[in-house]
Amino acid sequence: MQNPSSPNPTIVKSGFYFGLLVDTVQKMIELCGQLDIKCNPVVMQNLNGVDVYVERTSNANLIMRDLHRAQNRYIAGPVGPHPAEALSIQELANDAEIEAENNKKAKEASAVYMAKARAKRDIFDAKMLTAPEIEIIDMEVWQSTKDKNLDGYGGGIVAYAEWWARLMQIEIAKGKQLADIADAASHEADIEGITGFMYGAAVSILSKVWKHGEDLRRWHNLKTQIRNEGEGANENGGTLNPALLTFVA
């Protein structure tokens, strides 16, 4: 804690959040003003991994400046309640040096990620050249689903569902059980980035139109359930969507 204005302050922990971090810091300062001045109040809250301390006379802009510096590892926390009004030449130079190193690491990490993504896409493209066409058992529903999902989001779900099914068919043709290959194939088919909701929607689509859809639905429900809701969904014909599940103790 930096330079409290009074000795032996009383630390009050807050736990609220007001959208922007600067709004939260300002509310922390306002809370100090509402507390008994005789107890030398200092309000503390952890914001994005950094302990932040404020007093009623703290400067929110200076707190935010050093919070940003701590989040970017220019300095170690905690921050506040009274950061220096101006940074020294040495501090500015240190911040710039660390920022340059952070940018270098970010670029290197991005390059590694892109290389892995390209390699994954190359393997996927090669497999899809020889993968069998999706085995549809209800062409009317399948065509209707595609016609209704021509936008980027809906179309992405349909495309993912088809890719996933075709990849699973490769393994099923080798005599493997769906339950043994569905999870790995789901990740292999995810080359454009899907959400939990999209994944669940893909299962729902395939359960209605794909030759092995019922087996997929049952496997998915048991894999996804938190308690026994998957067993119930298997009995009533439903499909759990992982994006909508909430665990309640």
Residue frames as qw, qx, qy, qz and C-alpha x, y, z in Angstrom:
[[0.000, 0.889, 0.459, 0.000, 0.00, 0.00, 0.00],
 [0.478, 0.356, 0.021, 0.802, 1.44, 3.36, -1.08],
 [0.137, 0.146, -0.210, 0.957, 1.67, 6.25, 1.37],
 [0.265, -0.687, -0.673, -0.079, -1.57, 6.16, 3.41],
 [0.029, 0.699, -0.014, 0.715, -2.43, 9.65, 4.61],
 [0.522, -0.634, 0.278, -0.498, -2.91, 8.55, 8.23],
 [0.075, 0.367, -0.908, 0.190, -1.24, 5.98, 10.48],
 [0.194, 0.095, 0.929, -0.300, -2.91, 2.69, 11.38],
 [0.469, 0.067, -0.277, -0.836, -5.70, 2.88, 8.78],
 [0.620, 0.117, 0.688, -0.358, -8.77, 0.68, 9.03],
 [0.080, 0.179, -0.779, -0.596, -8.95, -1.51, 5.89],
 [0.638, 0.311, 0.445, -0.546, -12.47, -2.04, 4.54],
 [0.232, -0.053, 0.850, 0.470, -12.82, -4.65, 1.77],
 [0.561, 0.404, 0.093, -0.717, -15.38, -3.89, -0.92],
 [0.416, 0.026, 0.881, 0.225, -16.81, -6.32, -3.43],
 [0.503, 0.696, 0.378, -0.347, -18.72, -4.34, -6.02],
 [0.419, -0.024, 0.568, 0.708, -18.21, -3.75, -9.71],
 [0.296, 0.735, 0.292, -0.535, -19.58, -0.85, -11.74],
 [0.704, 0.698, 0.132, 0.006, -18.89, -1.72, -15.36],
 [0.527, 0.695, -0.289, 0.395, -15.72, 0.20, -16.17],
 [0.707, -0.184, -0.429, 0.532, -12.80, -0.15, -13.76],
 [0.162, 0.262, -0.148, 0.940, -12.54, 3.62, -13.43],
 [0.527, -0.498, -0.221, -0.652, -16.17, 3.69, -12.24],
 [0.828, -0.353, -0.424, 0.102, -15.38, 1.02, -9.66],
 [0.531, 0.026, -0.320, 0.784, -12.37, 2.94, -8.37],
 [0.129, -0.389, -0.013, -0.912, -14.48, 6.10, -8.12],
 [0.707, -0.480, -0.325, -0.404, -17.16, 4.23, -6.18],
 [0.764, -0.197, -0.440, 0.429, -14.48, 2.90, -3.82],
 [0.259, 0.179, -0.211, 0.925, -13.36, 6.48, -3.16],
 [0.422, -0.445, -0.176, -0.770, -16.96, 7.56, -2.59],
 [0.789, -0.389, -0.473, -0.037, -17.40, 4.71, -0.11],
 [0.542, -0.021, -0.409, 0.733, -14.46, 6.05, 1.87],
 [0.070, -0.299, 0.044, -0.951, -16.28, 9.34, 2.15],
 [0.652, -0.423, -0.323, -0.541, -19.29, 7.60, 3.64],
 [0.767, -0.223, -0.535, 0.274, -17.32, 5.89, 6.41],
 [0.484, -0.860, -0.109, 0.121, -16.48, 7.29, 9.82],
 [0.415, 0.799, -0.298, 0.317, -13.50, 9.58, 9.33],
 [0.462, -0.724, 0.451, -0.244, -12.24, 8.78, 12.85],
 [0.913, -0.138, 0.382, 0.033, -11.41, 5.19, 11.84],
 [0.065, -0.636, 0.587, 0.497, -8.97, 6.33, 9.10],
 [0.832, 0.274, 0.451, -0.170, -10.82, 4.27, 6.45],
 [0.080, 0.480, -0.696, -0.528, -9.03, 2.72, 3.49],
 [0.855, 0.266, 0.246, -0.372, -11.15, 0.73, 1.03],
 [0.154, -0.435, 0.823, 0.331, -9.50, -2.22, -0.69],
 [0.851, 0.324, 0.273, -0.311, -10.63, -4.38, -3.58],
 [0.482, -0.223, 0.711, 0.460, -8.91, -6.81, -5.92],
 [0.568, 0.689, 0.051, -0.448, -9.40, -5.66, -9.50],
 [0.807, 0.544, -0.229, -0.038, -8.27, -8.08, -12.19],
 [0.896, 0.003, -0.262, 0.358, -5.68, -9.65, -9.92],
 [0.349, 0.354, -0.281, 0.821, -4.33, -6.42, -8.42],
 [0.350, -0.639, -0.574, 0.373, -5.09, -5.25, -4.88],
 [0.143, 0.561, 0.148, 0.802, -6.22, -1.61, -5.03],
 [0.348, -0.525, -0.546, 0.553, -6.36, 0.67, -1.97],
 [0.088, 0.596, 0.230, 0.764, -8.09, 4.06, -1.89],
 [0.174, -0.401, -0.533, 0.724, -8.81, 6.80, 0.61],
 [0.215, 0.823, 0.485, -0.204, -11.35, 9.59, 0.36],
 [0.044, 0.875, -0.198, -0.439, -8.64, 11.91, -1.03],
 [0.597, -0.095, 0.668, 0.434, -7.28, 9.43, -3.57],
 [0.321, 0.549, -0.306, -0.709, -7.01, 10.49, -7.21],
 [0.850, 0.239, 0.429, -0.189, -8.94, 8.01, -9.37],
 [0.649, 0.730, -0.206, -0.057, -6.91, 8.84, -12.48],
 [0.043, 0.684, -0.712, 0.150, -3.61, 8.14, -10.73],
 [0.659, -0.154, 0.690, -0.258, -4.99, 4.93, -9.28],
 [0.843, 0.467, 0.211, -0.161, -6.09, 3.84, -12.77],
 [0.400, 0.788, -0.468, -0.010, -2.68, 4.73, -14.20],
 [0.129, -0.516, 0.826, -0.187, -0.86, 2.48, -11.74],
 [0.776, 0.091, 0.543, -0.307, -3.54, -0.22, -11.96],
 [0.765, 0.623, -0.099, -0.130, -2.86, -0.37, -15.70],
 [0.216, 0.715, -0.654, 0.122, 0.88, -0.53, -14.99],
 [0.464, -0.317, 0.776, -0.286, 0.42, -3.36, -12.51],
 [0.845, 0.299, 0.343, -0.281, -1.87, -5.33, -14.84],
 [0.717, 0.665, -0.211, 0.024, 0.79, -5.10, -17.55],
 [0.896, -0.273, -0.055, 0.346, 3.50, -6.10, -15.06],
 [0.340, 0.737, -0.184, 0.555, 5.36, -2.81, -15.30],
 [0.145, -0.494, 0.567, -0.643, 5.20, -2.69, -11.50],
 [0.331, -0.204, -0.908, 0.158, 4.20, -5.07, -8.73],
 [0.434, -0.677, -0.303, -0.511, 1.01, -4.46, -6.77],
 [0.128, 0.722, 0.670, -0.115, -0.64, -3.37, -4.63],
 [0.216, 0.445, 0.251, 0.832, -1.74, 0.01, -5.98],
 [0.292, -0.743, -0.206, -0.566, -2.76, 3.12, -4.05],
 [0.152, 0.795, 0.567, -0.151, -4.01, 4.91, -2.13],
 [0.074, 0.950, -0.041, -0.300, -1.72, 7.77, -3.23],
 [0.810, 0.230, 0.237, 0.485, 0.48, 7.07, -6.26],
 [0.327, -0.398, 0.138, 0.846, 3.06, 9.67, -7.24],
 [0.412, 0.743, 0.207, -0.485, 1.58, 12.40, -9.41],
 [0.530, 0.738, -0.357, -0.216, 4.30, 12.06, -12.04],
 [0.975, -0.043, 0.106, 0.192, 6.41, 9.09, -13.08],
 [0.338, -0.728, 0.410, 0.434, 10.17, 9.49, -13.08],
 [0.468, 0.636, -0.503, -0.352, 12.24, 9.21, -16.26],
 [0.034, -0.314, 0.947, -0.048, 13.53, 5.90, -14.95],
 [0.497, 0.240, 0.733, -0.398, 9.99, 4.59, -14.35],
 [0.616, 0.624, 0.001, -0.480, 8.86, 5.67, -17.81],
 [0.319, 0.574, -0.721, -0.220, 11.87, 3.98, -19.38],
 [0.225, -0.127, 0.945, -0.203, 11.25, 0.81, -17.38],
 [0.605, 0.408, 0.487, -0.480, 7.59, 0.76, -18.43],
 [0.563, 0.657, -0.284, -0.413, 8.55, 1.20, -22.08],
 [0.112, 0.457, -0.880, -0.073, 11.11, -1.61, -21.87],
 [0.361, 0.078, 0.883, -0.291, 8.63, -4.03, -20.33],
 [0.616, 0.546, 0.236, -0.517, 5.91, -3.02, -22.81],
 [0.434, 0.612, -0.566, -0.342, 8.26, -3.76, -25.69],
 [0.034, -0.243, 0.967, -0.074, 9.06, -7.16, -24.21],
 [0.501, 0.288, 0.673, -0.462, 5.34, -7.87, -23.69],
 [0.605, 0.614, -0.077, -0.501, 4.62, -6.95, -27.31],
 [0.256, 0.510, -0.797, -0.198, 7.44, -9.19, -28.50],
 [0.219, -0.035, 0.948, -0.229, 6.10, -12.14, -26.49],
 [0.572, 0.445, 0.428, -0.540, 2.56, -11.49, -27.73],
 [0.534, 0.616, -0.378, -0.438, 3.73, -11.51, -31.36],
 [0.116, 0.359, -0.925, -0.036, 5.69, -14.71, -30.82],
 [0.373, 0.152, 0.830, -0.386, 2.69, -16.37, -29.15],
 [0.602, 0.552, 0.136, -0.561, 0.44, -15.21, -32.00],
 [0.401, 0.556, -0.645, -0.336, 2.83, -16.64, -34.58],
 [0.074, -0.149, 0.977, -0.130, 2.90, -20.01, -32.79],
 [0.490, 0.348, 0.613, -0.514, -0.90, -20.02, -32.55],
 [0.578, 0.604, -0.142, -0.530, -1.32, -19.19, -36.24],
 [0.240, 0.446, -0.839, -0.198, 1.17, -21.89, -37.24],
 [0.227, 0.051, 0.935, -0.266, -0.73, -24.49, -35.21],
 [0.540, 0.492, 0.372, -0.573, -4.03, -23.30, -36.67],
 [0.488, 0.588, -0.449, -0.465, -2.67, -23.58, -40.22],
 [0.086, 0.275, -0.957, -0.033, -1.32, -27.07, -39.56],
 [0.376, 0.240, 0.787, -0.426, -4.67, -28.13, -38.10],
 [0.567, 0.583, 0.078, -0.576, -6.49, -26.69, -41.12],
 [0.333, 0.513, -0.710, -0.348, -4.15, -28.48, -43.54],
 [0.088, -0.056, 0.986, -0.128, -4.80, -31.83, -41.84],
 [0.451, 0.423, 0.565, -0.546, -8.53, -31.13, -41.82],
 [0.506, 0.601, -0.224, -0.577, -8.62, -30.16, -45.50],
 [0.203, 0.366, -0.882, -0.217, -6.70, -33.30, -46.46],
 [0.219, 0.130, 0.926, -0.280, -9.13, -35.50, -44.55],
 [0.482, 0.511, 0.361, -0.613, -12.19, -33.82, -46.01],
 [0.340, 0.478, -0.576, -0.569, -10.98, -34.56, -49.55],
 [0.353, 0.084, -0.917, -0.168, -11.59, -38.27, -48.94],
 [0.248, 0.099, 0.731, -0.628, -14.23, -38.12, -46.21],
 [0.049, 0.415, 0.860, 0.292, -17.58, -39.66, -47.20],
 [0.237, -0.418, -0.204, -0.853, -20.55, -37.37, -47.68],
 [0.306, -0.116, 0.620, -0.713, -22.72, -36.96, -44.60],
 [0.169, -0.223, -0.939, -0.200, -25.24, -39.81, -44.31],
 [0.340, -0.043, 0.172, -0.923, -28.58, -38.03, -44.08],
 [0.042, 0.278, 0.959, -0.042, -31.73, -39.89, -43.04],
 [0.146, 0.793, 0.544, -0.233, -34.10, -36.89, -43.27],
 [0.434, 0.185, 0.308, 0.826, -33.12, -34.80, -46.28],
 [0.079, -0.785, -0.425, -0.445, -36.14, -32.52, -45.96],
 [0.513, -0.834, -0.138, 0.147, -35.23, -31.40, -42.43],
 [0.666, -0.269, 0.197, 0.668, -31.54, -31.15, -43.34],
 [0.320, 0.419, 0.387, 0.756, -32.23, -28.94, -46.37],
 [0.240, -0.859, -0.347, -0.289, -34.68, -26.82, -44.40],
 [0.628, -0.674, -0.056, 0.385, -32.08, -26.33, -41.66],
 [0.549, -0.050, 0.282, 0.785, -29.48, -25.18, -44.18],
 [0.127, 0.621, 0.447, 0.631, -31.94, -22.85, -45.91],
 [0.381, -0.869, -0.282, -0.141, -32.86, -21.20, -42.60],
 [0.606, -0.696, 0.130, 0.363, -29.25, -20.68, -41.52],
 [0.676, 0.588, 0.121, 0.428, -27.54, -18.73, -44.25],
 [0.116, -0.952, 0.196, -0.206, -26.01, -16.11, -41.93],
 [0.339, 0.597, -0.666, 0.292, -22.48, -16.44, -40.57],
 [0.372, -0.356, 0.691, -0.507, -23.50, -17.75, -37.14],
 [0.843, 0.116, 0.344, -0.396, -26.19, -20.21, -38.18],
 [0.778, 0.545, -0.302, -0.082, -24.24, -21.26, -41.25],
 [0.115, 0.602, -0.738, 0.284, -21.23, -21.90, -39.04],
 [0.619, -0.187, 0.632, -0.427, -23.27, -24.29, -36.90],
 [0.892, 0.352, 0.112, -0.260, -24.50, -26.20, -39.95],
 [0.563, 0.656, -0.498, 0.071, -21.01, -26.39, -41.46],
 [0.156, -0.507, 0.769, -0.355, -19.51, -27.59, -38.18],
 [0.784, -0.013, 0.475, -0.399, -22.23, -30.24, -37.78],
 [0.866, 0.472, -0.096, -0.135, -21.53, -31.59, -41.27],
 [0.352, 0.663, -0.628, 0.205, -17.75, -31.60, -40.83],
 [0.407, -0.403, 0.705, -0.419, -18.03, -33.31, -37.48],
 [0.877, 0.136, 0.323, -0.330, -20.37, -36.01, -38.84],
 [0.767, 0.577, -0.277, -0.034, -18.13, -36.71, -41.84],
 [0.127, 0.618, -0.715, 0.300, -15.05, -37.04, -39.64],
 [0.604, -0.223, 0.642, -0.416, -16.90, -39.44, -37.33],
 [0.899, 0.331, 0.058, -0.280, -18.00, -41.50, -40.33],
 [0.478, 0.629, -0.608, 0.079, -14.35, -42.07, -41.26],
 [0.118, -0.397, 0.819, -0.398, -13.72, -43.67, -37.88],
 [0.747, 0.054, 0.436, -0.500, -17.03, -45.53, -37.72],
 [0.808, 0.472, -0.263, -0.234, -16.22, -47.11, -41.10],
 [0.326, 0.511, -0.764, 0.223, -13.10, -48.53, -39.46],
 [0.660, -0.273, -0.700, 0.000, -15.27, -50.32, -36.90],
 [0.206, 0.053, -0.533, 0.819, -14.88, -47.83, -34.07],
 [0.164, -0.672, -0.710, 0.131, -17.70, -46.95, -31.68],
 [0.066, 0.808, 0.201, 0.550, -19.13, -43.44, -31.80],
 [0.560, -0.826, -0.064, -0.022, -18.60, -42.94, -28.07],
 [0.787, -0.318, 0.161, 0.504, -14.88, -43.58, -28.54],
 [0.501, 0.163, 0.330, 0.783, -14.30, -41.08, -31.35],
 [0.041, 0.854, 0.460, 0.241, -16.95, -38.34, -31.06],
 [0.365, -0.872, -0.051, 0.322, -15.04, -36.09, -28.68],
 [0.503, -0.336, 0.421, 0.676, -11.77, -36.11, -30.63],
 [0.325, 0.438, 0.619, 0.565, -13.65, -35.58, -33.90],
 [0.071, -0.918, -0.390, 0.020, -15.53, -32.63, -32.40],
 [0.356, -0.770, 0.175, 0.500, -12.23, -30.83, -31.73],
 [0.473, -0.050, 0.608, 0.635, -10.83, -31.77, -35.12],
 [0.219, 0.652, 0.618, 0.381, -13.88, -30.28, -36.84],
 [0.186, -0.924, -0.240, 0.234, -13.62, -27.05, -34.85],
 [0.624, 0.116, 0.193, 0.748, -11.41, -25.10, -37.23],
 [0.077, 0.605, 0.228, 0.759, -13.28, -21.78, -37.12],
 [0.042, 0.073, -0.559, 0.825, -14.00, -21.51, -33.40],
 [0.448, -0.483, -0.596, -0.459, -17.37, -22.53, -31.98],
 [0.315, -0.418, 0.426, -0.738, -19.15, -21.68, -28.75],
 [0.189, 0.026, 0.929, -0.318, -20.79, -24.08, -26.33],
 [0.563, 0.434, 0.343, -0.614, -24.18, -23.07, -27.69],
 [0.532, 0.540, -0.467, -0.456, -23.08, -23.80, -31.27],
 [0.094, 0.255, -0.962, 0.036, -21.77, -27.21, -30.22],
 [0.349, 0.218, 0.787, -0.460, -25.08, -28.09, -28.57],
 [0.577, 0.537, 0.048, -0.614, -27.01, -26.83, -31.59],
 [0.369, 0.461, -0.738, -0.325, -24.88, -29.03, -33.87],
 [0.094, -0.023, 0.975, -0.201, -25.72, -32.08, -31.75],
 [0.470, 0.406, 0.510, -0.595, -29.41, -31.18, -31.92],
 [0.537, 0.556, -0.307, -0.555, -29.30, -30.89, -35.72],
 [0.277, 0.354, -0.880, -0.153, -27.42, -34.14, -36.22],
 [0.289, 0.050, 0.869, -0.399, -29.73, -36.00, -33.83],
 [0.588, 0.478, 0.337, -0.559, -32.58, -35.30, -36.25],
 [0.645, 0.665, -0.171, -0.336, -30.98, -35.83, -39.64],
 [0.194, 0.620, -0.758, -0.055, -27.85, -37.96, -39.36],
 [0.783, 0.027, -0.600, -0.162, -27.67, -41.73, -39.58],
 [0.601, -0.109, -0.643, 0.462, -25.86, -41.96, -36.24],
 [0.109, -0.556, 0.061, -0.822, -27.58, -38.93, -34.73],
 [0.746, -0.549, -0.172, -0.335, -29.47, -40.76, -32.02],
 [0.858, -0.160, -0.259, 0.413, -26.30, -42.41, -30.75],
 [0.359, 0.359, -0.150, 0.848, -24.59, -39.01, -30.80],
 [0.386, -0.630, -0.076, -0.670, -27.43, -37.38, -28.85],
 [0.856, -0.473, -0.196, -0.068, -27.33, -40.03, -26.13],
 [0.757, 0.029, -0.214, 0.616, -23.55, -39.92, -25.88],
 [0.153, 0.496, -0.053, 0.853, -23.57, -36.12, -25.72],
 [0.544, -0.657, -0.141, -0.503, -26.24, -35.96, -23.01],
 [0.879, -0.407, -0.177, 0.174, -24.37, -38.32, -20.71],
 [0.644, 0.162, -0.112, 0.739, -21.07, -36.55, -21.35],
 [0.040, 0.533, 0.040, 0.844, -22.58, -33.12, -20.72],
 [0.579, -0.672, -0.383, -0.259, -24.78, -33.77, -17.69],
 [0.016, -0.598, 0.509, -0.619, -23.80, -32.28, -14.35],
 [0.525, -0.192, 0.675, -0.482, -26.04, -34.56, -12.30],
 [0.404, 0.150, 0.898, 0.092, -28.54, -36.85, -13.99],
 [0.433, 0.613, 0.136, -0.646, -30.26, -34.44, -16.39],
 [0.235, 0.432, -0.713, -0.499, -28.61, -36.17, -19.35],
 [0.085, 0.108, 0.990, -0.029, -30.27, -39.45, -18.46],
 [0.323, 0.569, 0.550, -0.519, -33.61, -37.65, -18.33],
 [0.334, 0.629, -0.271, -0.647, -32.97, -35.99, -21.70],
 [0.070, 0.230, -0.916, -0.322, -32.12, -39.37, -23.21],
 [0.181, 0.325, 0.907, -0.195, -35.46, -40.71, -22.07],
 [0.302, 0.716, 0.432, -0.458, -37.57, -37.77, -23.27],
 [0.643, 0.544, 0.388, 0.375, -35.75, -37.24, -26.57],
 [0.012, -0.998, 0.010, 0.066, -34.13, -33.92, -25.63],
 [0.735, 0.337, -0.153, 0.568, -30.63, -32.59, -26.22],
 [0.472, -0.753, -0.158, 0.430, -28.73, -30.78, -23.49],
 [0.437, 0.790, -0.050, 0.427, -27.05, -27.54, -24.47],
 [0.693, -0.203, -0.345, 0.599, -23.84, -27.06, -22.43],
 [0.166, 0.333, -0.031, 0.928, -24.09, -23.28, -22.74],
 [0.475, -0.515, -0.175, -0.692, -27.32, -23.31, -20.75],
 [0.772, -0.321, -0.532, 0.136, -26.34, -25.63, -17.92],
 [0.119, -0.709, 0.348, -0.602, -25.83, -24.15, -14.45],
 [0.578, -0.093, -0.758, 0.289, -24.51, -26.07, -11.48],
 [0.433, -0.645, 0.097, -0.622, -26.36, -25.41, -8.22],
 [0.241, 0.228, -0.858, 0.391, -24.87, -26.93, -5.08]]
